[in-house]
Amino acid sequence: ANGRRVIVDSTVDVSVLMRILQGLEMLR
């Protein structure tokens, strides 16, 4: 269970980072 939670957290972080990068590109 803990291992799965770590994987989910990592995937969520990646999705959030991708959204932030897209936001920065939009500002440019």
C-alpha positions in Angstrom: 0.0 0.0 0.0 2.8 2.4 0.9 4.6 1.7 -2.3 1.5 2.4 -4.3 1.0 5.6 -2.4 4.5 6.8 -3.3 3.9 6.0 -7.0 0.6 7.9 -7.0 2.3 10.9 -5.3 5.1 10.9 -7.9 2.6 10.8 -10.8 0.6 13.6 -9.2 3.7 15.7 -8.8 4.6 15.1 -12.5 1.1 16.2 -13.6 1.3 19.3 -11.4 4.8 20.2 -12.8 3.5 19.7 -16.4 0.6 22.1 -15.7 3.0 24.7 -14.2 5.3 24.4 -17.2 2.3 24.9 -19.5 1.2 27.9 -17.5 4.7 29.5 -17.8 4.6 29.0 -21.5 1.2 30.6 -21.7 2.6 33.7 -19.8 5.4 33.9 -22.4 
